[in-house]
Amino acid sequence: MKIQIFALLGITFLLGGCTMAPKYTRPAAPIPKQLPKSVAPDATKNAAIQPMSSDIGWQQFFPDKKLQSIIQLALENNRDLRLAALNVEKARSLYGIQRAELLPSINAVGTGNRARTSSDLLRTGEPQRTEQYSVHLGITSWELDFFGRIQSLKNQALQQYLSTEYARRSAQIALVAEVAQTYLTLASDQENLKLAQTTYETQKDAHKLIQKSYEAGMVSELDLERAQTQMDAARGAMARYTQLVSLDKNALELLLGSPLPVDILPASLDKIEPPLVISPGLSSEVLLQRPDILMAESLLKGENAAIGAARATLFPRISLTTAIGTASRELSGLFKSGNNTWNFTPQVALPIFDPRTWSALKVSKANRKIALAQYEKAIQTAFREVADALAVRNTVGQQVNAQQSIVKSARKVYDLTNARYTQGIDGYLGVLDAQRSLYAAQQGLISLRLAELANRVRLYAVLGGGDKAESAPKESPSKGK
């Protein structure tokens, strides 16, 4: 009897790796084989010395120490990332439960029974008392997975676990990028606020001079009102950027999940050590290593395994119940020689007519098609994001250079116009126009510098964020075994 049981166990373990799921092959990526080529002169010239995003972690990509501290705080305290990590832990445990279905559940059961039988039920006419004690060790309704139903469900649970791990990694990359971009935005708004304050002080001094000239009858009331308008505009800009700085701090504090340390706040963009310039490479296959695409592929593999489980339900299900033990009428004789017992109850359930199984198979095939479409869409979205980031990268540097030249020329025009007004050659209207042009040019330069740095962060994130420091999830999680 024991030999038969062990033989069945051995056969089951050998067949445990067999499934009826279709063989999985990675679908062809519905995107061009090459990423868009760079058209920026410097990008092509320096491509050989620029690191790949997959070769560096976020600590190397963001060399600024204050920004590193901000990102580290967010990784430790952000609640969305914490929820993603808890979902990974939950999926790992569910995978362990599903994998355990391949193994028999062995239970030890001890029972004791004492009963009194009525005299009306016995021929002797006398009531009778009976006692029975037993101890059994056995397996209850263990399904022998000959057709791979449980194995397919285990594979599906594994892919669901992997998808949650990839989702966590994707959430971490998104969090790092969001924190960095918010930090850079805060720095640019701080710089705009200082610019507005400087402009206001300049306009305030100019208004005082014009006020004295007006009182002396040297200028008209029109020049005085124009100076007042320009000063009020600068004061309004100060209020607006003060508001934006407060909103940026609130957003950053929410991302951090903790109070924002004042000592690591940025003063301006030029005080931040800029992120590295990275090379996207040439082949679009680099996108297949993005965590969100790996997550979509894991879900596709899971639906592929679900087809195997649905197919297996069309075949007989074989289960086994067996136990060995001992029984006696007296508790003291429970373990005496000759009182051993055993039972062996195999059961075969053959589906004859159950339309639900065929419908379930159709549902699993439809789910696989849905997962395939979502996987392909994820790849196309990734390609679009990288292409957009490269398009900005190819031109934003030229825009910054052009804007710097505009600021230089606008400042010179303002100085010359102001000197002509002071000498009484031109009216104050020309000074106002020159000052407005200079202020707008300076604001435009700050915006373009922010766009350039933010685009570096964006390109780094859409290329996968440089997951070098992360350990890839294993096919067999150590926990949950």
TORDREN-172423 format. One line per 4 residues: number of its first residue (from 0); their letters; for each residue x, z, y of C-alpha. Coordinates in steps of 0.5 Angstrom, whole numbers. Layout:
NUM) A) X Z Y | ... $
This chain:
0) MKIQ) 0 0 0 | 6 2 5 | 9 -5 3 | 3 -9 5 $
4) IFAL) 2 -5 12 | 9 -6 14 | 9 -14 11 | 3 -15 16 $
8) LGIT) 7 -11 22 | 13 -16 21 | 8 -22 20 | 5 -20 27 $
12) FLLG) 11 -19 31 | 14 -26 29 | 7 -29 31 | 7 -25 37 $
16) GCTM) 11 -30 41 | 7 -36 39 | 1 -38 44 | -4 -43 45 $
20) APKY) -2 -44 52 | 0 -51 55 | 7 -52 56 | 9 -50 63 $
24) TRPA) 13 -55 67 | 14 -54 74 | 10 -60 78 | 14 -65 82 $
28) APIP) 14 -62 90 | 9 -67 94 | 15 -67 100 | 21 -72 101 $
32) KQLP) 27 -70 98 | 31 -69 104 | 30 -64 110 | 29 -68 117 $
36) KSVA) 36 -69 119 | 39 -66 126 | 39 -70 132 | 42 -65 136 $
40) PDAT) 50 -67 137 | 52 -60 136 | 48 -59 130 | 51 -65 126 $
44) KNAA) 58 -63 129 | 58 -56 127 | 54 -56 121 | 60 -55 116 $
48) IQPM) 62 -49 119 | 55 -46 119 | 53 -41 114 | 47 -43 109 $
52) SSDI) 41 -38 110 | 41 -36 103 | 48 -34 103 | 47 -28 108 $
56) GWQQ) 42 -22 109 | 39 -20 115 | 44 -15 117 | 49 -21 118 $
60) FFPD) 44 -26 121 | 42 -20 126 | 49 -18 129 | 46 -14 135 $
64) KKLQ) 47 -6 133 | 41 -4 136 | 36 -10 133 | 39 -8 126 $
68) SIIQ) 37 -1 128 | 30 -3 130 | 29 -7 124 | 31 -2 119 $
72) LALE) 26 3 122 | 21 -2 121 | 23 -3 113 | 23 4 112 $
76) NNRD) 16 6 116 | 12 0 116 | 5 1 113 | 4 -6 111 $
80) LRLA) 10 -7 107 | 9 0 104 | 2 -3 101 | 6 -9 99 $
84) ALNV) 11 -4 95 | 5 0 92 | 2 -7 90 | 8 -8 86 $
88) EKAR) 8 -2 83 | 1 -2 81 | 2 -9 78 | 8 -7 74 $
92) SLYG) 4 -1 71 | -2 -6 69 | 3 -11 66 | 5 -5 62 $
96) IQRA) -2 -4 59 | -3 -11 57 | 4 -11 54 | 2 -5 50 $
100) ELLP) -4 -9 47 | 1 -12 42 | 3 -6 39 | -2 -2 34 $
104) SINA) -5 5 37 | -3 10 32 | -7 17 32 | -7 23 28 $
108) VGTG) -14 26 27 | -16 33 24 | -23 35 22 | -26 41 19 $
112) NRAR) -33 41 17 | -38 47 15 | -45 45 13 | -51 49 10 $
116) TSSD) -56 44 6 | -63 47 5 | -66 49 -2 | -71 44 -1 $
120) LLRT) -66 38 -2 | -63 41 -8 | -65 41 -15 | -63 48 -16 $
124) GEPQ) -67 51 -11 | -62 55 -8 | -59 53 -1 | -51 51 -1 $
128) RTEQ) -46 51 3 | -40 46 4 | -33 46 7 | -29 40 8 $
132) YSVH) -22 39 12 | -18 33 13 | -12 30 17 | -11 23 18 $
136) LGIT) -5 19 21 | -8 11 22 | -9 5 26 | -16 4 29 $
140) SWEL) -18 -3 30 | -11 -6 32 | -12 -14 33 | -7 -18 29 $
144) DFFG) -5 -23 35 | -4 -29 30 | -7 -34 35 | -3 -31 41 $
148) RIQS) -9 -29 45 | -6 -22 47 | 1 -25 48 | -2 -30 53 $
152) LKNQ) -6 -25 57 | 1 -21 57 | 4 -27 60 | -1 -28 65 $
156) ALQQ) 0 -20 67 | 7 -21 67 | 6 -27 72 | 1 -23 76 $
160) YLST) 7 -18 77 | 12 -23 79 | 7 -25 84 | 6 -19 87 $
164) EYAR) 14 -18 88 | 15 -24 91 | 9 -22 96 | 13 -16 98 $
168) RSAQ) 19 -20 99 | 15 -25 103 | 12 -19 107 | 19 -16 108 $
172) IALV) 22 -23 111 | 16 -24 115 | 16 -17 118 | 24 -18 119 $
176) AEVA) 22 -24 123 | 16 -21 127 | 20 -15 129 | 26 -19 132 $
180) QTYL) 21 -24 135 | 18 -18 139 | 24 -15 140 | 27 -21 144 $
184) TLAS) 20 -22 147 | 21 -15 150 | 28 -17 153 | 25 -23 156 $
188) DQEN) 19 -19 159 | 24 -14 162 | 29 -19 165 | 23 -23 168 $
192) LKLA) 21 -16 171 | 28 -15 174 | 27 -22 177 | 20 -20 180 $
196) QTTY) 23 -14 183 | 29 -17 186 | 25 -23 189 | 20 -17 191 $
200) ETQK) 26 -14 195 | 28 -20 198 | 21 -22 200 | 20 -15 203 $
204) DAHK) 27 -16 207 | 25 -23 209 | 18 -20 211 | 21 -15 216 $
208) LIQK) 25 -20 219 | 20 -24 221 | 15 -18 223 | 21 -17 228 $
212) SYEA) 21 -24 230 | 14 -25 231 | 13 -18 235 | 19 -21 240 $
216) GMVS) 15 -28 240 | 20 -32 237 | 16 -34 231 | 8 -36 230 $
220) ELDL) 3 -32 226 | 3 -37 221 | 10 -36 219 | 8 -28 218 $
224) ERAQ) 2 -29 214 | 6 -34 209 | 12 -29 208 | 6 -24 207 $
228) TQMD) 3 -28 202 | 10 -29 198 | 11 -22 198 | 4 -20 195 $
232) AARG) 6 -26 190 | 12 -22 188 | 9 -15 188 | 3 -18 183 $
236) AMAR) 9 -21 178 | 12 -14 178 | 5 -11 176 | 4 -17 171 $
240) YTQL) 11 -16 167 | 10 -9 167 | 4 -10 163 | 7 -15 159 $
244) VSLD) 13 -10 157 | 8 -4 156 | 4 -9 151 | 11 -11 148 $
248) KNAL) 13 -4 146 | 6 -2 143 | 7 -8 139 | 14 -6 137 $
252) ELLL) 12 1 135 | 6 -1 131 | 11 -6 127 | 16 0 126 $
256) GSPL) 10 5 124 | 14 10 128 | 15 12 135 | 20 7 139 $
260) PVDI) 27 10 140 | 28 9 148 | 36 9 147 | 35 2 143 $
264) LPAS) 31 -2 147 | 33 -8 150 | 35 -9 157 | 35 -17 158 $
268) LDKI) 36 -23 153 | 44 -23 156 | 45 -16 153 | 43 -18 146 $
272) EPPL) 48 -21 141 | 45 -27 139 | 43 -29 132 | 47 -33 128 $
276) VISP) 46 -41 128 | 45 -43 121 | 45 -49 117 | 38 -51 113 $
280) GLSS) 42 -56 108 | 40 -63 106 | 36 -62 100 | 28 -60 101 $
284) EVLL) 29 -56 94 | 32 -50 98 | 24 -49 100 | 22 -48 92 $
288) QRPD) 26 -41 93 | 22 -38 98 | 18 -32 96 | 11 -35 98 $
292) ILMA) 12 -41 94 | 15 -37 88 | 9 -33 89 | 4 -39 88 $
296) ESLL) 8 -42 82 | 8 -35 79 | 0 -35 80 | 0 -42 77 $
300) KGEN) 4 -40 71 | -1 -34 70 | -7 -39 70 | -3 -43 65 $
304) AAIG) -3 -37 60 | -10 -36 61 | -12 -42 58 | -8 -40 52 $
308) AARA) -12 -34 52 | -19 -38 53 | -17 -43 47 | -15 -37 42 $
312) TLFP) -22 -34 43 | -25 -40 39 | -21 -38 33 | -22 -32 29 $
316) RISL) -20 -25 31 | -17 -21 26 | -17 -13 26 | -14 -8 22 $
320) TTAI) -16 -1 21 | -12 3 16 | -10 11 15 | -7 15 11 $
324) GTAS) -8 23 10 | -10 29 6 | -17 32 5 | -19 38 1 $
328) RELS) -25 43 1 | -21 49 3 | -16 49 9 | -11 53 4 $
332) GLFK) -11 47 0 | -11 41 5 | -3 40 3 | -3 41 -4 $
336) SGNN) -1 35 -9 | -6 30 -11 | -11 31 -5 | -8 25 -1 $
340) TWNF) -13 20 2 | -12 13 5 | -16 7 7 | -15 0 9 $
344) TPQV) -20 -4 13 | -18 -11 15 | -24 -15 19 | -25 -22 21 $
348) ALPI) -29 -24 26 | -31 -32 26 | -34 -35 33 | -40 -39 30 $
352) FDPR) -44 -40 36 | -42 -37 43 | -43 -42 49 | -39 -37 53 $
356) TWSA) -32 -39 50 | -33 -46 52 | -35 -44 59 | -29 -39 60 $
360) LKVS) -24 -45 57 | -27 -50 63 | -26 -44 68 | -19 -43 66 $
364) KANR) -17 -50 67 | -21 -51 73 | -17 -44 76 | -11 -48 74 $
368) KIAL) -12 -54 78 | -14 -49 84 | -7 -46 83 | -4 -52 83 $
372) AQYE) -7 -55 89 | -5 -48 92 | 2 -49 90 | 3 -56 93 $
376) KAIQ) 0 -54 99 | 5 -48 100 | 10 -53 99 | 8 -58 104 $
380) TAFR) 6 -52 109 | 14 -50 108 | 16 -57 109 | 12 -57 116 $
384) EVAD) 15 -50 118 | 22 -52 117 | 21 -59 120 | 18 -56 126 $
388) ALAV) 23 -51 127 | 29 -56 126 | 25 -61 132 | 25 -55 137 $
392) RNTV) 33 -53 135 | 34 -61 136 | 32 -60 143 | 32 -53 146 $
396) GQQV) 39 -53 147 | 39 -59 151 | 33 -56 155 | 37 -50 157 $
400) NAQQ) 43 -54 159 | 38 -58 164 | 34 -52 166 | 41 -48 168 $
404) SIVK) 43 -54 172 | 36 -54 175 | 37 -46 177 | 44 -48 180 $
408) SARK) 41 -53 184 | 35 -49 186 | 39 -43 189 | 43 -48 193 $
412) VYDL) 37 -51 196 | 34 -44 198 | 41 -42 201 | 41 -48 205 $
416) TNAR) 34 -48 207 | 34 -41 209 | 40 -42 213 | 37 -48 217 $
420) YTQG) 31 -43 218 | 36 -38 221 | 39 -43 226 | 32 -45 228 $
424) IDGY) 33 -52 225 | 27 -52 220 | 20 -48 220 | 19 -42 215 $
428) LGVL) 15 -47 210 | 21 -50 207 | 24 -43 206 | 18 -41 202 $
432) DAQR) 18 -48 198 | 25 -47 196 | 24 -40 194 | 18 -41 190 $
436) SLYA) 22 -47 186 | 28 -42 185 | 23 -37 182 | 20 -42 178 $
440) AQQG) 26 -45 175 | 29 -38 174 | 23 -36 170 | 23 -43 166 $
444) LISL) 30 -41 164 | 29 -34 161 | 23 -37 157 | 27 -43 154 $
448) RLAE) 33 -38 153 | 27 -34 149 | 25 -40 145 | 32 -42 143 $
452) LANR) 33 -35 140 | 26 -34 137 | 27 -41 134 | 34 -39 130 $
456) VRLY) 29 -33 128 | 24 -38 126 | 28 -42 122 | 32 -37 118 $
460) AVLG) 25 -34 116 | 22 -41 114 | 28 -42 110 | 27 -36 106 $
464) GGDK) 30 -31 110 | 37 -30 106 | 34 -26 100 | 41 -25 98 $
468) AESA) 41 -17 98 | 34 -18 95 | 34 -17 87 | 30 -22 84 $
472) PKES) 24 -19 79 | 26 -19 72 | 22 -23 67 | 21 -16 63 $
476) PSKG) 20 -10 68 | 24 -4 66 | 18 0 68 | 11 0 64 $
480) K) 14 -1 57 $
